[in-house]
Structures are given as C-alpha cells and as structure tokens.
Amino acid sequence: MERIRPFLSRLGIPDAGAVSFSGCLPLLPCRAAERLPRDARTVIVCIFPYLTEEDGPRNISRYAAVPDYHRVAGGLLQQACDALEKEYPYAFVSFADNSPIREVDAALRAGLGVRGKNGLLIHPLYGSWVFLGAIVTDMPIEIREQEKRGCTGCGACVRACPAGCIGEQGVDAESCLSAITQKKGELTPEEQELVRRGGLLWGCDICQQVCPMNRQARKTPLPGFLQDRKAFLQPEDLTRAVRFRAYGFRGPGPLRRNYDLLYGKSGETTGG
C-alpha cells in the first residue's frame, strides 16, 4: 500500500487499505462485475467521510443531505485510477456502491475499523459516518490483512432501533426504517407509523446517533461533501432535489408520500 497511498492522499482520501481479491470471493451478484480486470489480484478499499456540522433542522438522513456520493466518491476513485495507470503498467477499476465487492467485509480485513451490530463499518476517526469505495487491480500489492473485529457490543443501537431490526444474528434489512422510507407505493399502517416516529423523509440515522463509538467522530475533510448540502426538503424540493442526489434512483414518489405522512398533503405544490 505504500506505493498506492500517496496517490490517494493527494486527492484527499483520508484512509485506505488493501486485501487480496481472492479473499473477497464469492462476489456479489452485480452487472458491474463485468468491468473487473482480468486476473484481478488486489482490492484497495477507501473511506469517504461525510459527517458535516449541523447548521439547522434536518428531515433526511445525513448521508442523503450531502451531494451524491456516487459522484463525489466515484469521481475521486476514477481520478486515482487514472493517475495509477499512468504510473504503473496495470489495470485499475473503481467501484462506488454498485460493486461486486463486499465492501464492509473487505474494509474490516483491511484494518479500517470494526463492524457495528448494525452491520456498518466503524472507522476509528470518522465513526460509521463513512462511504466505502473500492479499486480492483491486477497489480500485486503488499497486504497485511487484519482479523475482523466487532464493536464494543454495548447494545445501544439494538435498544434504540425503532423497527427492532438489529439483533445478535445481524440486521433484518427489509424491516429497517431506512429501507421502509425508500419503498415505492403504499405503506402498511405499521410502516407509516414508523416513518412518523423516525421523522425523516428518507433514511434513518438513529442507530448511528446513539453509538458511543461515534461521539468523537471527525467531520469530513472532503470539499465535495461540503458544497450544495441540503438537509431539509420543502415541498418544492421533492421533484427537483432528486435529480443529482443519492436518493434520485427512486424518483420523487417515496419522498412525497413520506412528506405527506410527516407534514400533511404536499401534492398540490410539488407537481411532477
């Protein structure tokens, strides 16, 4: 990693580690796997902190309040790949979110943190407020894989989860409040009540907010997450806001439905 790290540091990527590609098997079913380099040998895992100062009310998850991480993290990763390919005679392919790599697992083995009971990576400096991205290469890189470790196990996230979806055996992803806010169509009465209790149009930060390992989490050093931040959506934002945001893949429907649940009818003013 010592040959790779300077390229990442110059772009402001604050931490990264490497693991063997073979150790990342089996891959996730993903069409993006078609882009993997032949004879892939190494996976470079990078973190992208996104925590910012709270400067007013917020009705969407912190990760959704910042500019789309696919663009910010994806852009930085591609810049790193371009620079590395100029320096070394190997292929470098980047993945941000849409990835065949089990990123949390790879990050744990790369020594980038511990796994919380909510399934998230908890970085020692930036807490769980991080996005993960990966660069897969056929370049042999020195690797010092770490033993995967869990968090302190205090259970704060288990007790605070409004949907009760965090347990000793892992997370029931389908019943997670964040997943419920993202569903299309009608919600059940129970799901509607969960959205009201959560208070957000999109996502849920409760398990991260109560985590003691997040108390001293540092704010993001990445300028891309500090520009055009929008934490509180108004009715007129529910169509326009989705265009270049992480929640754009669902369209405005779930946002409008959730707005109605939290604040009353919005349809007359949102259009589209």
Phi, psi and chi 1 to 4 in degrees:
 res  aa     phi    psi   chi1   chi2   chi3   chi4
   1 MET       -  -18.8  -87.1  -62.0  -68.0      -
   2 GLU   -65.1  -27.0  -63.0  -46.6  -50.7      -
   3 ARG   -77.0  -25.1  -69.1 -179.8  -68.5  170.6
   4 ILE   -92.0  -37.0  -57.8  -62.8      -      -
   5 ARG   -55.4  -41.3 -156.8  174.2  -62.4  -81.6
   6 PRO   -58.7  -34.3  -25.4   35.9      -      -
   7 PHE   -65.3  -37.4  -67.4   86.1      -      -
   8 LEU   -74.8  -41.8  -53.6  178.0      -      -
   9 SER   -61.3  -38.2  -62.8      -      -      -
  10 ARG   -63.2  -24.9  -77.0 -163.4  -72.2  -89.8
  11 LEU   -90.9   -2.0  -65.8  169.8      -      -
  12 GLY    89.4    4.0      -      -      -      -
  13 ILE   -70.7  115.8  -61.3  172.5      -      -
  14 PRO   -79.5  -19.1   27.9  -34.0      -      -
  15 ASP  -159.7  150.3 -157.9    2.7      -      -
  16 ALA  -162.0  159.9      -      -      -      -
  17 GLY  -150.2  170.5      -      -      -      -
  18 ALA  -128.6  145.4      -      -      -      -
  19 VAL  -137.5  162.5  -64.8      -      -      -
  20 SER   -73.5  142.6   65.9      -      -      -
  21 PHE   -63.7  -39.4  177.9   78.1      -      -
  22 SER   -61.6  -30.4   60.6      -      -      -
  23 GLY   -74.1  -10.8      -      -      -      -
  24 CYS   -92.2   -0.2  -66.4      -      -      -
  25 LEU   -80.4  148.3  -58.3  176.3      -      -
  26 PRO   -76.0  152.3   30.4  -36.1      -      -
  27 LEU   -77.1  158.2  -60.7  174.2      -      -
  28 LEU   -72.7  144.6  -67.6  171.2      -      -
  29 PRO   -66.6  115.0   22.7  -31.4      -      -
  30 CYS  -160.9  131.2  174.7      -      -      -
  31 ARG   -64.2  -25.3  -71.9 -173.9   62.2 -176.4
  32 ALA   -64.5  -15.6      -      -      -      -
  33 ALA   -61.5  -20.1      -      -      -      -
  34 GLU   -64.0  -19.7  -62.4  172.4   -1.6      -
  35 ARG   -88.6   -5.9  -61.8 -165.2  -67.4  112.3
  36 LEU   -58.9  138.9  -72.8  167.7      -      -
  37 PRO   -67.1  146.5   21.7  -30.1      -      -
  38 ARG   -63.3  141.0  174.3 -176.3  -82.1 -173.5
  39 ASP    59.7   39.4  -59.8  -36.4      -      -
  40 ALA   -55.9  137.2      -      -      -      -
  41 ARG  -123.0  -29.5  -61.3 -175.1   63.2  171.9
  42 THR  -137.8  143.8  -49.6      -      -      -
  43 VAL  -117.4  121.3  177.3      -      -      -
  44 ILE   -98.6  117.7  -57.1  163.8      -      -
  45 VAL  -101.6  129.9 -171.1      -      -      -
  46 CYS  -120.3  147.4  -56.7      -      -      -
  47 ILE  -106.3  148.9   69.6  159.1      -      -
  48 PHE  -133.3   92.0  -60.3   89.3      -      -
  49 PRO   -64.6  143.4  -17.5   30.8      -      -
  50 TYR  -129.9    3.9   63.9   86.0      -      -
  51 LEU   -69.0  130.6 -176.7   64.1      -      -
  52 THR  -125.0  168.2   60.8      -      -      -
  53 GLU   -65.1  139.5  -66.3  -74.3   -7.9      -
  54 GLU   -78.5  119.3  -69.2  -76.0  -26.2      -
  55 ASP  -121.9   25.8   53.4    5.0      -      -
  56 GLY   157.9 -174.4      -      -      -      -
  57 PRO   -65.4  156.8   24.5  -34.5      -      -
  58 ARG  -140.7  132.0  179.2  170.7   56.1   83.9
  59 ASN  -126.0   17.9   63.4    1.7      -      -
  60 ILE  -135.7  160.1   57.1  175.5      -      -
  61 SER   -58.9  151.5  179.1      -      -      -
  62 ARG   -58.1  -37.3  -75.3 -174.6  172.6   90.3
  63 TYR   -68.0  -25.6   88.2   87.1      -      -
  64 ALA   -89.3  -15.6      -      -      -      -
  65 ALA   -74.5  -26.6      -      -      -      -
  66 VAL   -86.9  163.6  -61.2      -      -      -
  67 PRO   -54.1  154.0  -29.1   36.7      -      -
  68 ASP   -51.4  118.6 -171.8   -9.6      -      -
  69 TYR   -67.3  -22.7   63.8   93.1      -      -
  70 HIS   -60.0  -37.2  -61.0   90.5      -      -
  71 ARG   -79.9  -45.0  -64.9  173.1  178.5  -91.0
  72 VAL   -68.5  -58.6  176.2      -      -      -
  73 ALA   -66.4  -42.4      -      -      -      -
  74 GLY   -61.3  -38.7      -      -      -      -
  75 GLY   -65.4  -42.5      -      -      -      -
  76 LEU   -65.9  -40.7  -68.7  172.8      -      -
  77 LEU   -63.8  -40.3  -73.0  168.9      -      -
  78 GLN   -66.9  -38.0 -172.5   56.0   54.3      -
  79 GLN   -61.8  -40.2  -70.8 -178.5   57.8      -
  80 ALA   -63.5  -43.1      -      -      -      -
  81 CYS   -61.7  -43.6  -71.6      -      -      -
  82 ASP   -61.2  -43.6  -67.4  -17.7      -      -
  83 ALA   -67.5  -39.7      -      -      -      -
  84 LEU   -67.6  -38.4  -73.3  164.0      -      -
  85 GLU   -68.3  -26.2  -72.9 -173.6  -19.0      -
  86 LYS   -72.5  -27.5  -71.1 -178.9  179.9  178.5
  87 GLU   -91.9  -34.8 -176.4   71.8   15.8      -
  88 TYR  -125.9  147.1  -59.7  110.5      -      -
  89 PRO   -84.4   53.6   32.8  -36.5      -      -
  90 TYR  -135.5  167.1  -63.8   98.1      -      -
  91 ALA   -92.7  140.1      -      -      -      -
  92 PHE  -132.9  120.8  -64.4   85.8      -      -
  93 VAL  -124.3  129.4 -179.8      -      -      -
  94 SER  -100.9  152.2   64.6      -      -      -
  95 PHE  -139.4  130.7  -61.9   89.9      -      -
  96 ALA  -128.7  105.3      -      -      -      -
  97 ASP    75.3  -62.2 -175.0   39.8      -      -
  98 ASN   -76.8   82.9 -177.3   26.5      -      -
  99 SER  -136.7  144.1  172.2      -      -      -
 100 PRO   -80.4   -5.3   31.1  -35.4      -      -
 101 ILE   -89.8  134.5  -56.0  -61.7      -      -
 102 ARG   -75.9   92.2  -59.0  172.9 -166.9  -86.0
 103 GLU   -66.2  -41.4  -67.1  176.0  -30.0      -
 104 VAL   -63.8  -45.1  171.5      -      -      -
 105 ASP   -60.1  -44.2 -176.0   78.2      -      -
 106 ALA   -64.6  -40.7      -      -      -      -
 107 ALA   -64.0  -37.3      -      -      -      -
 108 LEU   -63.3  -45.8  -68.1  168.7      -      -
 109 ARG   -70.3  -21.8  -67.6 -169.4  -67.3  111.6
 110 ALA   -83.4   -1.4      -      -      -      -
 111 GLY    79.0   25.5      -      -      -      -
 112 LEU   -90.8    1.9  -65.5  177.9      -      -
 113 GLY   155.9 -161.3      -      -      -      -
 114 VAL  -123.5  163.4  -60.2      -      -      -
 115 ARG   -93.9  127.9 -172.1 -165.7  -59.5  -89.3
 116 GLY   -79.0  163.9      -      -      -      -
 117 LYS   -64.2  -19.1  -73.7 -174.8  175.8  -65.7
 118 ASN   -84.0    6.1   54.7    7.7      -      -
 119 GLY    85.0   -1.4      -      -      -      -
 120 LEU   -90.3  150.5  -60.2  177.7      -      -
 121 LEU   -72.1  135.6  175.5   81.6      -      -
 122 ILE  -114.7  108.6  -54.6  175.6      -      -
 123 HIS   -80.5  145.2 -173.7  -91.1      -      -
 124 PRO   -63.1  -24.8   17.6  -30.1      -      -
 125 LEU  -105.0  -40.0  -64.6 -178.0      -      -
 126 TYR  -106.2    5.4  -61.9  101.5      -      -
 127 GLY    62.0 -150.0      -      -      -      -
 128 SER   -90.6    3.8   60.6      -      -      -
 129 TRP   -83.7   58.3  -50.3  104.8      -      -
 130 VAL  -136.5  142.8  -64.0      -      -      -
 131 PHE   -91.6  155.8  -60.4  120.1      -      -
 132 LEU  -118.6  145.1  -63.0  175.3      -      -
 133 GLY  -141.1  163.5      -      -      -      -
 134 ALA  -139.4  148.4      -      -      -      -
 135 ILE  -120.1  123.3  -64.2  173.7      -      -
 136 VAL  -105.3  133.3 -178.4      -      -      -
 137 THR  -140.6  156.9  177.0      -      -      -
 138 ASP   -92.5    8.3   53.3   -2.9      -      -
 139 MET   -81.2  131.1  177.4  178.7  176.6      -
 140 PRO   -74.0  126.9   25.2  -31.9      -      -
 141 ILE  -127.4  141.5  -64.6  175.0      -      -
 142 GLU   -62.9  130.7   59.4  -82.4   11.5      -
 143 ILE  -127.4  134.8  -66.7  172.3      -      -
 144 ARG  -126.2   80.0  -61.6  176.1 -177.5  174.3
 145 GLU   -68.3  144.1  -66.4 -159.1   13.1      -
 146 GLN  -105.1  158.3  -52.7  -67.8  -45.1      -
 147 GLU   -73.5  134.6 -179.8 -179.5   -9.6      -
 148 LYS   -68.9  133.0  -68.7 -174.5  -69.6 -175.1
 149 ARG  -128.0  153.4  -63.8 -178.6  -64.9  116.5
 150 GLY   -97.8  175.4      -      -      -      -
 151 CYS   -75.9 -169.4   62.4      -      -      -
 152 THR   -68.2  -19.0   60.4      -      -      -
 153 GLY    75.6   26.7      -      -      -      -
 154 CYS   -67.4  -24.9   71.2      -      -      -
 155 GLY    83.9    7.7      -      -      -      -
 156 ALA   -60.5  -40.6      -      -      -      -
 157 CYS   -67.7  -36.2   60.0      -      -      -
 158 VAL   -63.0  -45.4  176.8      -      -      -
 159 ARG   -69.9  -33.1  -64.7 -172.3  -64.8  -87.3
 160 ALA   -87.6  -20.0      -      -      -      -
 161 CYS   -57.7  117.9  177.2      -      -      -
 162 PRO   -66.5  -25.5   23.7  -33.7      -      -
 163 ALA   -94.6   -6.6      -      -      -      -
 164 GLY    62.3   34.1      -      -      -      -
 165 CYS   -96.0   -1.7   71.0      -      -      -
 166 ILE  -102.4  122.8  -54.0  173.8      -      -
 167 GLY  -136.5 -179.1      -      -      -      -
 168 GLU   -65.8  -24.4  -67.5  -58.2  -36.2      -
 169 GLN   -91.6    2.2  -56.6  -55.6  -46.3      -
 170 GLY   124.4 -156.3      -      -      -      -
 171 VAL  -115.5  133.0  177.9      -      -      -
 172 ASP   -85.0   93.4  179.7   -1.4      -      -
 173 ALA   -60.6  -35.2      -      -      -      -
 174 GLU   -68.9  -29.7  -68.6 -172.9    3.5      -
 175 SER   -93.5   -0.6   64.4      -      -      -
 176 CYS   -62.4  136.8  172.1      -      -      -
 177 LEU   -59.3  -37.0  175.3   53.8      -      -
 178 SER   -58.9  -43.3 -179.3      -      -      -
 179 ALA   -66.1  -36.7      -      -      -      -
 180 ILE   -64.7  -41.3  -69.7  171.3      -      -
 181 THR   -63.6  -21.4   66.3      -      -      -
 182 GLN   -94.2   -8.1  -60.1  176.7   37.3      -
 183 LYS   -65.1  146.7  -69.4  176.1   65.1  173.1
 184 LYS   -88.8  158.2  -70.8 -172.3  173.6 -177.2
 185 GLY    79.4 -160.3      -      -      -      -
 186 GLU   -75.6  146.4  -65.9  -70.6  -31.2      -
 187 LEU  -104.0  153.4  -60.6 -179.7      -      -
 188 THR   -69.5  160.9   67.0      -      -      -
 189 PRO   -55.0  -37.5  -28.3   36.7      -      -
 190 GLU   -66.1  -40.8  -66.0   77.4   14.5      -
 191 GLU   -67.6  -38.9  -69.4  171.7  -25.0      -
 192 GLN   -60.9  -41.2  -67.5  177.3   21.5      -
 193 GLU   -66.1  -36.9 -179.5   56.8   27.7      -
 194 LEU   -63.1  -41.6  -81.7  173.2      -      -
 195 VAL   -61.9  -43.0  172.4      -      -      -
 196 ARG   -62.6  -42.3  -66.0 -171.2 -175.2   97.7
 197 ARG   -66.8  -36.5  -73.5  173.0   55.3 -166.0
 198 GLY   -70.5  -34.9      -      -      -      -
 199 GLY    79.2    9.4      -      -      -      -
 200 LEU  -119.2  145.2  -61.6 -178.1      -      -
 201 LEU   -72.9  -25.5  -57.7 -178.8      -      -
 202 TRP  -150.8  125.4 -176.0  -87.3      -      -
 203 GLY    85.0 -176.3      -      -      -      -
 204 CYS  -158.1  129.6  178.6      -      -      -
 205 ASP  -111.1    5.3  -70.9  -23.4      -      -
 206 ILE   -58.2  -47.4  -68.3  173.3      -      -
 207 CYS   -63.7  -30.2   63.9      -      -      -
 208 GLN   -79.1  -35.0  -62.0 -171.8   78.1      -
 209 GLN   -65.5  -34.4  -70.2  170.9  170.3      -
 210 VAL   -89.5   -8.2  -57.8      -      -      -
 211 CYS   -68.8  122.0  176.1      -      -      -
 212 PRO   -64.8  -22.6   22.3  -33.1      -      -
 213 MET   -76.1   -6.1  -61.4 -175.7   73.4      -
 214 ASN   -99.7   -2.1  -84.8  -23.3      -      -
 215 ARG   -62.1  -36.8  -74.1  175.8 -173.6  159.5
 216 GLN  -106.9   20.8  -57.3  -60.8  -38.9      -
 217 ALA   -60.5  133.6      -      -      -      -
 218 ARG   -76.4  152.8  -65.4 -176.5 -176.4  178.9
 219 LYS   -75.2  160.2  -56.4  -59.5 -172.5  -65.2
 220 THR   -64.5  137.6 -179.9      -      -      -
 221 PRO   -93.0    2.5   34.8  -34.4      -      -
 222 LEU   -91.6  115.0  -63.1  172.7      -      -
 223 PRO   -56.5  -32.0  -23.4   34.1      -      -
 224 GLY   -60.7  -24.3      -      -      -      -
 225 PHE   -93.1   -2.6  -71.7  136.7      -      -
 226 LEU  -101.3  -11.1  -61.1  174.5      -      -
 227 GLN   -97.4  138.4  -56.7  164.5    3.4      -
 228 ASP    58.8   36.0 -165.5   28.6      -      -
 229 ARG   -75.4  137.8  177.8  176.6  173.1  -86.3
 230 LYS  -139.9  107.7 -168.6  170.4 -174.0   62.9
 231 ALA   -99.8  -18.4      -      -      -      -
 232 PHE  -127.9  117.0 -164.8   92.4      -      -
 233 LEU   -94.4  132.0  -58.3 -174.9      -      -
 234 GLN   -98.6  167.2  -58.9  -75.6    0.2      -
 235 PRO   -52.3  -39.8  -29.7   36.6      -      -
 236 GLU   -70.0  -12.9   60.6  -90.8   21.0      -
 237 ASP   -86.8  -14.2  -62.4  -43.8      -      -
 238 LEU   -71.9  -11.1  -58.3 -175.3      -      -
 239 THR  -106.1  -51.6  -65.1      -      -      -
 240 ARG   -63.8  -37.9 -174.6  176.9   63.9 -111.2
 241 ALA   -66.4  -22.0      -      -      -      -
 242 VAL   -79.8   -9.9  -55.4      -      -      -
 243 ARG   -64.4  -44.7  -66.3  178.8 -176.6  172.7
 244 PHE  -125.8   40.6  -57.1  108.1      -      -
 245 ARG  -122.8  162.7  -63.3  -72.9  174.0  171.9
 246 ALA   -62.2  -23.2      -      -      -      -
 247 TYR   -93.4    8.4   41.5   84.4      -      -
 248 GLY   -65.6  -23.1      -      -      -      -
 249 PHE   -65.6  -21.3   72.7  100.5      -      -
 250 ARG   -90.3  -13.4  -76.7  -67.6 -167.9 -148.0
 251 GLY    76.6  179.9      -      -      -      -
 252 PRO   -79.3  -12.6   29.1  -35.1      -      -
 253 GLY   -53.9  -56.4      -      -      -      -
 254 PRO   -59.9  -36.6  -26.9   36.7      -      -
 255 LEU   -63.9  -44.6  -72.2  169.3      -      -
 256 ARG   -65.1  -42.9  -70.7 -153.0  -63.1 -100.8
 257 ARG   -59.8  -46.1  178.0 -158.2   61.8 -148.0
 258 ASN   -68.1  -34.2  -63.6  -20.8      -      -
 259 TYR   -61.2  -43.5 -169.4   98.3      -      -
 260 ASP   -60.3  -39.7  -68.0  -12.1      -      -
 261 LEU   -65.5  -36.8  -71.3  171.5      -      -
 262 LEU   -86.5  -37.5  -65.2 -180.0      -      -
 263 TYR  -123.8   -8.5  -52.7  116.3      -      -
 264 GLY   106.9  179.4      -      -      -      -
 265 LYS   -62.0  134.0  -69.3  -66.5 -179.3 -178.2
 266 SER  -118.9   -9.4   64.2      -      -      -
 267 GLY   -58.6  -31.8      -      -      -      -
 268 GLU   -65.6  -24.9  -67.2   81.4   -0.9      -
 269 THR  -109.3  -11.8   59.9      -      -      -
 270 THR   -92.7  -31.8   57.2      -      -      -
 271 GLY    65.2 -166.8      -      -      -      -
 272 GLY    51.2      -      -      -      -      -
